[in-house]
Structure formats: structure tokens, C-alpha cells
Amino acid sequence: MVTLKTENELATMREAGRVVARTLAAVADAARPGTTLLELDTLAADLIASLGAGSSFRGYRPAWAPTPYPGVLCLSVNDVVVHGIPDGRVLREGDLLSVDCGAYVDGLHGDAAVTVAVGAVDEAAERLSRTTAEALAAGIAQARPGNRLGDISHAVQRVARAAGYGQADGMGGHGIGWKMHEAPDVPNEGRPGRGMPLRAGLVLAIEPMLIEGGGDDHRTLDDGWTVATLDGSRAAHWEHTVAITEAGPVILTLP
């Protein structure tokens, strides 16, 4: 069911969003060669707790998942598109790391992701990450009353395809609020002028995930969570939680 948020609920989601933003910034700063994914996850867990918030991810188990998610972050390196589980993997110079974080305050959630260059990366990695962020910005610009859900989806798709990138088939954003995942689904491909009308009070997590090789196929690893590209090419992931207001889109997951 699609739920519209009150002003008080939006204010609380803004607080959750600030926690997410601060956590992503701290993790991005700490993501250097020689650091392990578990060290980054511990850093995030400690910071979220110190800010009086809870983790949206740890212990989360949607219907399709074989086990509850064990981490505070999703940490996806190189060919991992999303849902990479923090482990003892050591980051290396040139890695491309996508960091996805969710936190809640008083039961209301915020969710965002960034892609981070570990040390010096090649120009192709920089272009992939930059274009994914541009696709996110294009989608956010369409999140306004009077538009439809397909306008957001098509804006993301247009940027991705024009650059020659693939998108993880069947994966996209979602509504968010009292639950981390609420209706509606927010596909990263769609037709403009189609889909659910957008109304003030709706809050969406918009999250393009682009694949360098140009294909859309992906595979889920044996842990039941980690999604990787089928061709082994790199992926990037950017996300914000966005409130639709009468004045236009408001990003709730900024510092």
C-alpha cells in the first residue's frame, strides 16, 4: 500500500537521512587500500549507534532471502552490483566500492548509497560512477507532483543507455517510510507519462545500478544475497531517499 507522509514524519525521516549521510561520508573516507570490509561495517555500526539511530539492514529478511542480512552496510566491490556482505576482504588500490546504508530514527527509515574510488582508479571506473550519479540526479528531477512514476524510471534509463551501460534487470528503487521497503517499486526503466501519479507526501528511494559491460544480466551468489554482474564487468550504485513535495523533490539523505 502506498502511504503519504505527514510533515512530522518527513522531519523524522530527515533525521534518519542525516545519520545515513554522515555514515556514508565516514565510510567513504575510511575506504582505503588495506582496509577490510568488516572494518568498514564496524565503523558504520558504531557511528549509527552513537547518533541514536538503528540499522535498517542488520537482521532484515525479505521473503526471498534465505537468511537475515548480517551487516549494517551493503559493500559491493567491482563486479558486485548490490547486497555485498561485509567480510574479511581487503580493499585494493583501484577497487570500485559501492556503499549502501540504511538507518531509522523513531521507526522511520532513510536509505542511500554512494560509489567510492579506492585509491586511484582508471578513467572508465570514474566515468561509470559519474554517470550513475547523473542518472540518479535525472530521476530525482522528475520526482514532482503531476508527473508519473514512469517519468522517474525513464529519466534514469535515458542517461544509462545513452552512455552505453547496462542496468541490473528487475532491480530498482522503492517506497520508504515506516518500513525500509514500501510500495511502490521504482524501476530503473520505464515509459514517460505512465505508471502511478506522483503526489506530495510520497517518499521514494531512487537507486540506479549501472553495469559497465552494457548487459543487464546478473547472478546471485551462494550466500543468497550478493548480486554480481554475469559478464564480470564492474558496477556502480548511487541512491537517495527523496520526498515529493509541492515545491518539488527534496533529498532527505544529504548531510
Buried (B, 14 or more C-beta within 10 A) or exposed (E): EEBEBEEEBBEBBBBBBBBBBBBBEBBBEBBEEEBBBBBBBBBBBEBBEEBEBBBBBBEBEEEEEEEEBBBBBBBBBBBBBBBBBBBEBEBEEBBBBBBBBBBBBEEBBBBBBBBBBBEEBEEEBBBBBBBBBBBBBBBBBBBBBEBBBBBBBBBBBBBBBEBEBBBBBEBBBBBBBEBBBBEBBBBBBBEBEEBBEBEBBBBBBBBBBBBBBBBBEBEEEEBEBBBBBBBEBBBBBBBBBBBBBEEBBBBBBEE
